[in-house]
Amino acid sequence: MNVVRPAEQGPKAMRVAIVHEWLEHYAGSERVVEQLLILFPQAELFAIVDFMPTAERAMLGGRAVHTTFIQKLPFARGHFRNYLGLMPLAVEQLDLAGFDLVISSNHACAKGVITGPDQIHICYVHSPMRYAWDMQAAYLRQGGMQRGVRGLYARWLLHRLRNWDVRSAAGVDVFVANSSYIARRIRKVYRREAVVVYPPVDTQRFDATDHPRKDYAVISRLVPYKRVDLVVEAFLRMPGKVLHVAGDGPERERIAALAGNAPNIVLHGRITDTEVLHLMQQARAFVFGAEEDFGIAMVEAQACGTPLIVLGRGGARDIVREDGESGGPTGVFFNHQSCDAIMAAVAEFESMEARITPQACRANAQRFSQPAFRQSMLRVVEQAMHDLRPFGVEASCDA
């Protein structure tokens, strides 16, 4: 697919560099990089480290990845995050001379690349460094670093990272946020405005069915901040309603103990992509209790025609359409992380369930499709090239 046709700039075409933090697994931020590489097939790819398994490298399209000196440091393959303190230095050593456009994919240090006055730097922000800013206390608590020498070192390091993070923001020409929530965080941390471009979701992989829907579902990594425990507790107090829990993680044993032998709590553990699809298609509603930067699983549920009962904070506010909005409602919010709030939201959902149609949910999901992402990013690039360069870029998108 010939997605982009860059204009000739003198003797050569526009050169594009895409900078990602680290390549370890094919996950949410890598899906953004994958679509950027489709949008700009001539782009070169840079990363602090590249340890992505062979089975997951198809997204790279056979490209070589330019990495930093951290790639070769001792034990980097399994423990590169331990070199967090060196990452600002490492990313500043990437040689991007000669590129006309630099797009960084940032949730830690990628935006710190050094560019010149004739280069345009667009930064797609998955989130500002959570552990260095408003989630520092939780990060230190979960890592057991509230006190002692390790805690003192961690606080010193995070202080230095905050200073660098703010300073390096000055090198970005255009900030792009993956949700309105992240745009507010960018404004708070960097005092900069951001364009919102929702991350790409493979909505074509999901579809709605006519299968009867009778039970509720939560599909998530079982880690503390996802608050799956809270959803389970709420349904333990509603024994007439069945909740399916799918996922794995360090909280699995605690959640299993919490569920006990309750007949209305069905624990599936880790399930395949096909099983995820079937569970979402058959769910009466998808229940989620965490505050997310965006929330890809919520969009995937909507693509299956499944309504949402979710915490009304973070990226969920961009996803769910409430009663009275154009296109019809696609779910309900609860505004507090409590069992009572979840139970009240379930009751509200059941009172208006007939007004939430699978067709409305699926149509809503298309706002977050891969083609929609590419079209939105192309508009951002075109606008930046028009505003910031003495010449423009001629491009088209078939998405």
C-alpha positions as CSV (number, residue, x, y, z in Angstrom):
1,M,0.0,0.0,0.0
2,N,1.5,3.3,-1.1
3,V,0.4,5.3,2.0
4,V,2.6,8.4,1.8
5,R,4.1,10.2,-1.2
6,P,6.6,12.7,0.2
7,A,7.4,15.7,-2.0
8,E,10.8,16.2,-3.4
9,Q,12.8,18.7,-1.4
10,G,15.6,19.9,-3.7
11,P,17.7,16.9,-4.8
12,K,16.2,14.3,-2.3
13,A,13.0,13.2,-0.7
14,M,12.0,13.9,2.9
15,R,14.0,11.8,5.3
16,V,12.0,10.6,8.4
17,A,13.4,9.2,11.6
18,I,11.1,7.4,14.2
19,V,12.5,7.1,17.7
20,H,11.1,4.7,20.2
21,E,12.1,4.0,23.8
22,W,12.8,0.3,23.8
23,L,11.8,-2.7,21.7
24,E,11.0,-5.6,24.0
25,H,7.6,-6.9,23.2
26,Y,4.8,-6.1,20.7
27,A,2.5,-4.1,23.0
28,G,0.5,-0.8,22.9
29,S,3.2,1.7,22.2
30,E,4.7,-0.7,19.6
31,R,1.4,-0.6,17.7
32,V,1.8,3.1,17.3
33,V,5.3,2.6,15.9
34,E,4.0,-0.1,13.6
35,Q,1.4,2.3,12.1
36,L,4.0,5.1,11.8
37,L,6.2,2.8,9.8
38,I,3.3,2.0,7.5
39,L,2.6,5.7,7.2
40,F,6.2,6.5,6.4
41,P,7.7,3.4,4.7
42,Q,11.0,5.3,4.0
43,A,11.6,6.0,7.7
44,E,14.6,4.8,9.7
45,L,13.9,3.4,13.2
46,F,15.9,4.2,16.3
47,A,15.6,2.8,19.9
48,I,17.5,2.9,23.1
49,V,17.7,-0.9,23.0
50,D,16.2,-3.6,20.8
51,F,15.5,-7.0,22.3
52,M,12.3,-7.8,20.5
53,P,11.9,-11.6,19.9
54,T,12.0,-12.8,16.4
55,A,8.4,-14.0,16.5
56,E,7.2,-10.4,17.1
57,R,9.4,-8.5,14.7
58,A,7.1,-8.5,11.7
59,M,6.0,-5.0,12.7
60,L,9.5,-3.8,11.8
61,G,9.1,-4.8,8.1
62,G,12.6,-6.1,8.0
63,R,14.2,-2.8,9.1
64,A,17.4,-2.6,11.0
65,V,17.1,-0.7,14.3
66,H,19.7,1.9,15.3
67,T,20.4,1.4,19.0
68,T,22.4,3.2,21.7
69,F,25.4,2.1,23.8
70,I,23.0,0.6,26.5
71,Q,22.3,-2.2,24.0
72,K,25.8,-3.6,24.8
73,L,26.0,-3.0,28.5
74,P,26.2,-6.0,30.9
75,F,22.9,-7.8,31.6
76,A,21.1,-5.3,29.4
77,R,18.9,-7.9,27.7
78,G,17.1,-8.8,30.8
79,H,17.6,-5.7,33.0
80,F,17.9,-2.7,30.7
81,R,15.4,-0.8,32.8
82,N,18.1,-0.7,35.5
83,Y,20.0,1.7,33.3
84,L,17.2,4.3,33.4
85,G,19.6,6.9,34.8
86,L,21.7,6.5,31.6
87,M,18.9,6.7,29.2
88,P,18.7,10.5,28.8
89,L,22.4,10.5,27.9
90,A,22.0,7.5,25.6
91,V,19.1,9.1,23.6
92,E,21.0,12.3,23.2
93,Q,23.8,10.4,21.5
94,L,21.6,9.3,18.6
95,D,22.8,10.9,15.4
96,L,19.7,12.3,13.6
97,A,21.6,14.7,11.3
98,G,20.2,14.8,7.8
99,F,16.6,13.9,8.8
100,D,13.9,16.4,7.9
101,L,11.2,15.0,10.2
102,V,11.7,13.2,13.6
103,I,8.8,11.5,15.3
104,S,9.5,10.3,18.8
105,S,7.3,7.7,20.6
106,N,7.6,8.7,24.2
107,H,6.7,7.4,27.6
108,A,10.1,7.9,29.2
109,C,13.1,9.4,27.3
110,A,12.6,9.3,23.6
111,K,11.6,12.9,23.2
112,G,15.1,13.9,24.4
113,V,16.7,13.4,21.0
114,I,18.6,16.4,19.8
115,T,17.4,18.0,16.6
116,G,18.5,21.1,14.7
117,P,16.7,24.3,13.7
118,D,15.7,23.0,10.3
119,Q,14.4,19.7,11.6
120,I,10.8,19.2,12.8
121,H,10.4,17.1,15.9
122,I,6.9,15.7,16.6
123,C,6.5,13.8,19.9
124,Y,3.7,11.3,20.3
125,V,3.3,10.9,24.1
126,H,1.9,7.7,25.6
127,S,2.4,9.4,29.0
128,P,4.9,11.7,30.6
129,M,7.2,9.6,32.9
130,R,4.6,8.4,35.4
131,Y,7.1,7.3,38.0
132,A,9.0,10.6,38.0
133,W,5.9,12.8,38.3
134,D,2.5,12.2,40.0
135,M,3.0,8.5,40.5
136,Q,6.4,8.7,42.2
137,A,5.0,7.8,45.7
138,A,3.2,4.7,44.3
139,Y,6.4,3.7,42.4
140,L,8.6,3.9,45.5
141,R,6.0,2.1,47.6
142,Q,5.6,-0.8,45.2
143,G,9.4,-1.1,44.8
144,G,9.9,-1.1,48.6
145,M,12.1,2.1,48.3
146,Q,10.3,4.4,50.7
147,R,13.2,4.4,53.1
148,G,16.9,3.6,53.3
149,V,19.8,4.1,50.9
150,R,17.9,2.7,47.9
151,G,15.0,5.0,48.5
152,L,17.3,8.0,48.8
153,Y,19.1,7.1,45.6
154,A,15.7,6.6,43.8
155,R,14.4,10.0,44.9
156,W,17.6,11.7,43.8
157,L,17.5,9.9,40.4
158,L,13.8,10.8,39.9
159,H,14.6,14.4,40.8
160,R,17.3,14.5,38.1
161,L,15.0,12.8,35.6
162,R,12.2,15.4,36.2
163,N,14.6,18.3,35.6
164,W,15.9,16.7,32.4
165,D,12.3,15.8,31.3
166,V,11.2,19.4,31.5
167,R,14.3,20.7,29.8
168,S,14.1,18.2,26.9
169,A,10.5,19.2,26.3
170,A,11.8,22.5,24.8
171,G,13.2,20.5,21.8
172,V,9.8,19.3,20.7
173,D,8.0,21.3,18.1
174,V,4.6,19.6,18.3
175,F,3.3,17.4,21.1
176,V,0.7,14.7,20.3
177,A,-1.2,13.1,23.2
178,N,-2.9,9.7,23.0
179,S,-6.0,11.0,25.0
180,S,-7.4,14.2,26.4
181,Y,-6.2,13.0,29.8
182,I,-2.6,12.8,28.6
183,A,-2.9,16.2,27.0
184,R,-3.8,17.6,30.4
185,R,-0.8,15.9,31.9
186,I,1.4,17.4,29.2
187,R,0.0,20.8,30.0
188,K,0.6,20.3,33.7
189,V,4.2,18.9,33.4
190,Y,5.6,20.8,30.4
191,R,3.2,23.8,30.1
192,R,2.6,22.9,26.5
193,E,-0.5,22.3,24.5
194,A,-0.9,18.9,22.7
195,V,-3.0,17.7,19.7
196,V,-5.0,14.5,20.6
197,V,-4.6,11.6,18.3
198,Y,-6.0,8.3,19.7
199,P,-3.7,5.3,19.5
200,P,-4.5,2.7,16.7
201,V,-6.7,-0.2,17.6
202,D,-7.1,-3.2,15.2
203,T,-10.9,-2.9,15.3
204,Q,-11.2,-5.2,12.2
205,R,-9.9,-8.1,14.3
206,F,-13.1,-7.9,16.4
207,D,-16.8,-8.0,15.5
208,A,-20.2,-8.4,17.1
209,T,-22.2,-11.6,17.1
210,D,-25.8,-12.6,17.8
211,H,-24.8,-14.8,20.7
212,P,-26.9,-14.3,23.8
213,R,-25.2,-12.0,26.4
214,K,-25.8,-12.8,30.0
215,D,-22.6,-12.4,32.1
216,Y,-20.1,-9.7,32.8
217,A,-16.4,-9.8,32.1
218,V,-13.1,-8.1,33.1
219,I,-10.0,-8.9,31.0
220,S,-6.8,-7.4,32.3
221,R,-3.3,-7.9,33.5
222,L,-3.6,-8.8,37.2
223,V,-1.5,-6.0,38.7
224,P,-2.5,-3.8,41.6
225,Y,-3.4,-0.6,39.8
226,K,-5.8,-2.4,37.5
227,R,-8.1,-2.8,40.6
228,V,-9.5,-6.1,39.4
229,D,-9.8,-7.0,43.1
230,L,-12.4,-4.2,43.5
231,V,-14.5,-5.5,40.6
232,V,-14.4,-9.0,42.1
233,E,-15.4,-7.6,45.5
234,A,-18.4,-5.8,44.0
235,F,-19.7,-8.9,42.2
236,L,-19.3,-11.0,45.4
237,R,-21.9,-8.6,46.8
238,M,-24.1,-9.3,43.8
239,P,-24.4,-13.1,43.8
240,G,-27.0,-13.2,41.2
241,K,-24.7,-11.7,38.5
242,V,-21.8,-13.8,37.0
243,L,-18.4,-12.2,36.5
244,H,-15.7,-13.7,34.2
245,V,-12.2,-12.7,35.1
246,A,-9.4,-13.3,32.5
247,G,-5.8,-12.5,32.8
248,D,-2.6,-13.3,34.7
249,G,-0.1,-11.4,36.8
250,P,1.3,-11.0,40.3
251,E,-2.2,-10.4,41.8
252,R,-3.6,-13.7,40.5
253,E,-3.3,-15.7,43.8
254,R,-4.7,-12.8,45.9
255,I,-7.7,-12.4,43.5
256,A,-8.3,-16.2,43.5
257,A,-8.3,-16.2,47.3
258,L,-10.7,-13.2,47.3
259,A,-13.1,-15.0,45.0
260,G,-12.9,-18.2,47.0
261,N,-15.5,-20.7,45.9
262,A,-18.1,-18.1,45.0
263,P,-20.2,-19.6,42.2
264,N,-20.7,-16.3,40.4
265,I,-16.9,-15.6,39.9
266,V,-15.3,-17.5,37.1
267,L,-11.5,-17.3,36.9
268,H,-10.0,-18.1,33.5
269,G,-6.3,-17.2,34.0
270,R,-4.3,-16.4,30.9
271,I,-6.4,-17.0,27.7
272,T,-5.6,-16.9,24.0
273,D,-6.6,-14.1,21.6
274,T,-9.4,-16.2,20.2
275,E,-10.7,-16.8,23.7
276,V,-10.5,-13.1,24.5
277,L,-12.6,-12.4,21.4
278,H,-15.3,-15.0,22.4
279,L,-15.4,-13.7,26.0
280,M,-15.9,-10.1,24.9
281,Q,-18.5,-11.0,22.3
282,Q,-20.5,-12.9,24.8
283,A,-20.3,-10.4,27.7
284,R,-23.3,-8.4,28.7
285,A,-20.8,-5.6,29.6
286,F,-17.1,-5.2,30.1
287,V,-16.3,-3.9,33.6
288,F,-13.0,-2.0,34.3
289,G,-11.9,-0.3,37.5
290,A,-8.5,1.3,36.6
291,E,-7.5,4.8,35.6
292,E,-5.8,4.3,32.2
293,D,-3.9,6.7,30.0
294,F,-6.1,5.5,27.1
295,G,-7.6,2.0,27.4
296,I,-7.2,-0.2,24.3
297,A,-9.1,-3.1,25.9
298,M,-12.1,-0.9,26.3
299,V,-12.1,0.0,22.6
300,E,-11.7,-3.7,21.7
301,A,-14.8,-4.5,23.8
302,Q,-16.7,-1.8,22.0
303,A,-15.6,-3.3,18.6
304,C,-17.2,-6.5,19.8
305,G,-20.5,-4.6,20.3
306,T,-20.0,-4.8,24.1
307,P,-21.1,-2.0,26.4
308,L,-18.7,-0.6,29.0
309,I,-19.0,-0.1,32.8
310,V,-15.8,1.8,33.6
311,L,-14.2,4.2,36.0
312,G,-14.9,7.7,34.6
313,R,-11.3,9.0,34.7
314,G,-8.4,9.0,32.4
315,G,-8.7,7.8,28.8
316,A,-12.1,6.2,29.4
317,R,-13.6,9.7,29.2
318,D,-12.6,9.8,25.5
319,I,-14.0,6.4,24.7
320,V,-17.4,6.0,26.3
321,R,-20.4,7.8,24.8
322,E,-23.0,8.6,27.5
323,D,-26.7,8.7,27.3
324,G,-27.8,11.7,25.2
325,E,-24.6,12.0,23.1
326,S,-24.7,11.7,19.3
327,G,-24.7,8.1,18.1
328,G,-26.3,6.8,21.2
329,P,-24.8,5.6,24.6
330,T,-22.1,2.9,24.7
331,G,-21.7,2.5,28.4
332,V,-21.8,4.1,31.9
333,F,-19.3,5.5,34.2
334,F,-18.7,5.2,38.0
335,N,-16.7,8.0,39.5
336,H,-15.1,6.4,42.6
337,Q,-13.0,3.3,43.0
338,S,-15.3,1.6,45.4
339,C,-17.6,-1.5,45.5
340,D,-20.6,0.7,46.1
341,A,-19.9,2.8,43.0
342,I,-19.4,-0.3,40.8
343,M,-22.6,-1.8,42.1
344,A,-24.5,1.4,41.4
345,A,-23.1,1.6,37.9
346,V,-24.1,-2.0,37.2
347,A,-27.7,-1.1,38.3
348,E,-27.7,2.0,36.2
349,F,-26.4,0.0,33.2
350,E,-29.2,-2.6,33.6
351,S,-31.8,0.2,33.8
352,M,-30.8,1.6,30.4
353,E,-29.4,-1.6,28.7
354,A,-32.0,-1.6,26.0
355,R,-30.7,1.8,24.8
356,I,-27.1,0.6,24.3
357,T,-27.0,-1.3,21.0
358,P,-24.1,-3.4,19.7
359,Q,-24.3,-1.3,16.5
360,A,-23.7,1.9,18.5
361,C,-20.8,0.3,20.4
362,R,-19.1,-1.0,17.2
363,A,-19.6,2.3,15.3
364,N,-18.0,4.1,18.3
365,A,-14.9,1.8,18.2
366,Q,-14.2,2.9,14.6
367,R,-13.1,6.3,15.8
368,F,-10.0,4.5,17.2
369,S,-9.2,2.3,14.2
370,Q,-5.8,2.0,12.6
371,P,-6.8,4.0,9.4
372,A,-8.2,6.7,11.7
373,F,-4.9,7.0,13.5
374,R,-2.9,7.2,10.2
375,Q,-5.2,9.9,8.8
376,S,-4.9,11.9,12.0
377,M,-1.2,11.7,12.2
378,L,-0.8,12.6,8.6
379,R,-2.8,15.8,9.2
380,V,-0.5,16.6,12.2
381,V,2.6,16.1,10.0
382,E,1.2,18.1,7.1
383,Q,0.2,21.0,9.4
384,A,3.7,21.0,11.1
385,M,5.4,21.0,7.7
386,H,3.3,23.9,6.6
387,D,3.7,26.0,9.7
388,L,7.4,25.3,10.5
389,R,9.2,24.8,7.2
390,P,9.7,27.1,4.3
391,F,8.5,24.2,2.1
392,G,5.6,21.7,2.5
393,V,5.1,18.0,2.1
394,E,2.7,16.5,-0.4
395,A,1.2,13.4,1.0
396,S,-1.8,11.2,0.6
397,C,-3.2,8.4,2.8
398,D,-5.2,5.4,1.5
399,A,-6.2,4.4,4.9
